[in-house]
Amino acid sequence: MKRFLGISLASLMLLSAAIANADEPKHRTLGLQADVGVPDGAGLAIVVSPEFYWLKLHAGGTFNSLAPGIRGGFTIDPIKFPVG
C-alpha cells in the first residue's frame, strides 16, 4: 500500500510539472455540451466561448419522456483551472 501511494504521488508530481511547463493552449471558440440525466432526459448544446476565458454561452435542444425542448444559458467562471 505504501509503495502504491509513493508511486501515485511521484506520478502526480511529474504530471503537474509537465502541465506547468506546457505552453498555453490556443483558445477554443466552439464546443459541444452533452447532458444525460434522470428525470431530465438528454440534451445537446453548442458552446461558444469568446476571447474572454471566463465566459461561455450555450444553446441547444433537450428531450425527456414527455416532449422536446430548447434551452440556453451562460457560465461565468473567473477562476482558471486546468480541468473544467
Secondary structure, DSSP 8 states (H G I E B T S, - for coil): -HHHHHHHHHHHHHHHHHHHHS-------EEEEEEEETTTEEEEEEEE--S-TTEEEEEEEEE-SS-EEEEEEEEE--S--S--
